[in-house]
Amino acid sequence: AGFKASLAERYQFILLDEFQDTNPSQFAIIKELTDYEKPLVIAVGDDDQAIYEFQGALSTNLSDFQSHYEANVITLTENYRSTQEILDFSHHIIEQAPDRFADKELIAHNENPTTSQIFRHEFLSSDMEYGFIADEIEKLIKSGVSQDEIAVISYKTKYFMPLLPYLKTKSNINIAYEKRD
């Protein structure tokens, strides 16, 4: 109890950034540290950006925080990174997700707007999908895009490994990958 009290006294103001990606153990620690009247705790997060559920994060983190602390919610809607086309397309996809914390429509405020292109492809087989990805990477390289600006991201290595043989068939594609499983 003394250790908990000394930590609570030491950390009187707590800011939890990217809170949507915390797991139940991390939230339990915060609850223990703030188990006193009127704690000063702020959680910053976006449920639409929750990407670590495979590591134990819960999609309900923000609503659980609001409920536990009876917190006021401030919704930010201005986006300075993306074009409106990307924001609208993303909103159309994410609004289909169940149990969202807050429905928000973002507005682009990009000082250097670029043209964005969004393409949707459907494949009849994994072979067709992997072949398409390898061909697209090859086209990017031939058009002058530096290979260190090209990435294929997968949240598990096992989903990336079947692509390797397709990339290896292209003589101009150098392959480097990090495994964080």
Beta strands, then each sheet from edge to edge (+ up, - down):
strand 1: 13-16
strand 2: 40-43
strand 3: 78-79
strand 4: 107-108
sheet 1: 1+ 2+
sheet 2: 3+ 4+
end
